[in-house]
Amino acid sequence: MKALEQKITAEGKIFPGHIVKVGSFLNHRLDVNFLMEMGEEIARLYKDAGITKIITVEASGIALAVCAAYKMNVPVVFGKKASAKNLSNNVYVAEIYSFTHKKSNFVAISEEFLSATDKVLIVDDFLANGEAIRGLISIVKQANAQVAGCAIAIEKGFQGGGDKLREEGVRVESLAIIDEMTDNSIKFRE
């Protein structure tokens, strides 16, 4: 999605350690009109996949997931990172390591919101090593549901997580893929 690449170039900030900050439009301050365009592109990519539900992890993936779900007319379920009093004991759980935050979280989704009849699209803002996606795939499998694919806003292609998932047969559609990154430049995959 050229518009996303242009937005990353214009508004993104690069930090040491291969961190690209897009808080001005994607995961802190939300450019809702642009997010809706991204959601429309995800809906176009998966229009024939029979999606019944979108899942993501709180918090940064929720906005994009909601925009895609709106365009696809399906519900969103997000994995909660901390044990909450309003979650029942009947949950699917996976441990997910965050590259950005350098820590693991247990993510839970209530069994009542994910079933074996679901065909699931996983949506997230970033894909680096693939740990969040693997955790969500594990949760979908625990529910005996089907993973139709993954839709990612920004993939850090140089970290290999997306390519490994594709090699394993997971459909991964990223709206922008960063192939190379230095402390002051970004090169996108052609």
N, C-alpha and C positions, 0 to 999 in steps of 0.2 A: 504494500500500500504506500505509494509514493508520498501521499499527503502526510502519513505518519512519519516517514523518514525525514521529510522537510521540517515537520514540527519538532522532532528530536534534535535535528541540526540547529534550528533557530532558538529553541527554548531549553533544551537539555543542558545539563551541567555534568562535566566529567570530574570524577574524584579518583585519587590513587586507589589501587586495588581493583580496577575494572568495575567501578561503580558508575552508573549513569543515572543521574537524578532527573526525573521528569515530573516532579511534584507540582509544576505550574499548570499541568493539564490532565494528568492521569491518576496520580495516587496521593495527592494532598489537596490541592485546589483542583476542582474538576471542571473541565471544559465540556459541559454537557452536550452541546451541539456536536462537537467533534467526537465525543464518546458515542453518540447516536450513529454517526457515520461509521465508526468502527464496528458497532453492533450490527449495522446493516450489512457490512462486508462479511462479518462472521455468518450472519443468516444466509447470505448468498452462497458462501462456501459450503455450508451444510444443509442447503435447502432440500436435498433429496435423501438425507440420512435418517429420516424418521425419528428425530430427537423428541423425547418426551420430557426431559428434565435437563437443566444445566446445574452443575455443581462447581464450587470454588472454595477457596479458603478465606476466612476473614483476615484482614479487612481490605487490603488493596485490590483484590480481584472482584469485589462485590459490584462496584460501579459498572465495570465493563460487562460482567455477567448479566446484570439487570438490563443493560441496553441491548445486548444480544437476545436475551429472553423476551423482551418486549417485541422485538422484530420477528421472533420465531413463535410468539404466543405460547410459551411454555413457562413453568415455574422455575425459580432458582432456589437451590438449597446451598447454604454455605456451612463449611466445617468450622466449628467453634474451636479455638485454640486452647481455651482454659476450661476446666471443669466448671460448669455453671449449675446453679441450684435449680434452674428451670429445665434442665436436661434430665430425662429419665435414666435409669440404669441400662435400658435397652438401646445401646448405641453401637455403631461401627466405629472403630478407632484405628488410627495409624500414627506412627511417630514420623515427623517430618523435620529434616534439618534445613534451616534457612541459611543460604549463602550470605545474604545481606546482613543478617543479624548475628551470624556465627553461633547459633544455638538451636537446639531441638525443641519442638513443641509436640504435644499429643493433640491430634485433631479428631474431633468426634462429630458424627452425624447421627441423629436419632433414626432408629430403624423405621419409625412410622413415616418418614419422608423419602425413603429409598427402597424400592422393591424389585423383585426379580423380573417384573414386566417392563422395567424402565430401560430405555435406550438413552445413555447419558453422554452429554457433551461437557467436557471439563474446560473451564475458562479461567485464565489467570493473566495478570499484568506482565509478569516476567517469567522466562524460562532460562535458567543458567545450567545447572548440573542435572536438573530433572527431578530433584527430590520431592518437591511439592506434588508434581504430577504423579510420580510413583506412589506416593501416599494416598492420593485420591483414587488412583486406579485400584489400589488395595482395598479401599473402602467400597468401591463399586463391586469388586469381586466378592467381598464379604456378603453383600446383599444379593449375590447371584444375578446382578444386573449386567447389562452389556455396555462397554465403552465404545461409543461411536467415533470418538476422536477428541482432540484437544485443540482449542483455539487460544492463541497467545498473542498479546499485544506486541511485546518486544522479546525476541529470543537473542541471547548471547551465543551466537553460533560457534564462536571460538572456544567456548567451554564444553561443547560436545554433547550436552544433555539431550537436545532435540534430535540430533543425528542418531544417538544410541536408541532413543525411543522409536524412531522411524525404522531402524535396523531390526528392532524387535516386533515390527508389524503394527505399531501404533500410528494412526493417522495424526499428524501434527501439522496444523496450519498456523503459521506465524505471520502477523501483519507486517512486521519489520524484523529482519535478521541482521544483527551486527556481526560481521565476520572478523573485523580487526578493530582494536581499540588501543590508543595510547593515552597518555595523560592530557593530550590536547586535540585528539582527532578520533573520528569514528568512520569506518568504512563499512558500507552495507553490502549484503550479498546481492548479486545480480539475479 
